[in-house]
Structure formats: C-alpha cells, structure tokens
C-alpha cells in the first residue's frame, strides 16, 4: 500500500500512525519526496541498525523482540523506493534514522502489542 505518512493508514483491523517528534525516529528529511509504501514481509529482508557492524535479518529481529511466529507475516513494514527502512516498534535502518536533534516520525502500529509475546 502506498502511504502518505502524514495520515493514518488502516491495515485490516489495525491503524498505522506517524507522530511528529525530534530525534529517535524515522528522519523526515530522509524520506521527503520519496515513495513510502507499507507491505508485509517477503523473506530475506535485512536492516542495518545503529551500534552494529552487521545487518540483521527481519527473522532475527522478530525473534529478538518476541514477535509471535503466527503474526510475523502480517506485521507491517515500511519501504522507501522498494527498500525496507523500518519495522514499527522494532527498528529503523541506520540510513533512515533521525539524529537526536532532527525532526522525525515515530511510527506506531495499533497491532504491535497483540503481535508480541507477553
């Protein structure tokens, strides 16, 4: 689904919202005038995180965060120009992460708590 990040997006019975903040989110500047899409995992996707030298697979990230196995294929992920840049509540690729003093988007998915082991 194409997403105008300034507006909530209804996905099935859940909502994806981007809230404006400073730092610690998705850099507004990095996605300005770019094609933002939301889609589910395909398999084999990777992200490079802050403070790591290697990238991690979505599978590894989901396991580390306790995403329930039956919820993994329906967890929305954010793509820009065809590349994975963020997983709501999980992580943001270092190339798209906002600096501490930079305007950013905090991506919130209403289904997050239902997808995580308690």
C-alpha positions, 0 to 999 in steps of 0.5 A, spaced: 500 500 500 502 506 498 502 511 504 502 518 505 505 518 512 502 524 514 495 520 515 493 514 518 493 508 514 488 502 516 491 495 515 485 490 516 483 491 523 489 495 525 491 503 524 498 505 522 500 512 525 506 517 524 507 522 530 511 528 529 517 528 534 525 530 534 530 525 534 529 517 535 525 516 529 524 515 522 528 522 519 523 526 515 528 529 511 530 522 509 524 520 506 521 527 503 519 526 496 520 519 496 515 513 495 513 510 502 509 504 501 507 499 507 507 491 505 508 485 509 514 481 509 517 477 503 523 473 506 530 475 506 529 482 508 535 485 512 536 492 516 542 495 518 541 498 525 545 503 529 551 500 534 552 494 529 557 492 524 552 487 521 545 487 518 540 483 521 535 479 518 527 481 519 527 473 522 532 475 527 529 481 529 522 478 530 525 473 534 529 478 538 523 482 540 518 476 541 514 477 535 509 471 535 511 466 529 503 466 527 503 474 526 510 475 523 507 475 516 502 480 517 506 485 521 507 491 517 513 494 514 515 500 511 519 501 504 522 507 501 523 506 493 522 498 494 527 498 500 525 496 507 527 502 512 523 500 518 519 495 522 514 499 527 516 498 534 522 494 532 527 498 528 529 503 523 535 502 518 541 506 520 540 510 513 533 512 515 534 514 522 533 521 525 539 524 529 537 526 536 536 533 534 532 532 527 525 532 526 522 525 525 516 520 525 515 515 530 511 510 527 506 506 531 502 500 529 495 499 533 497 491 532 504 491 535 502 489 542 497 483 540 503 481 535 508 480 541 509 475 546 507 477 553 
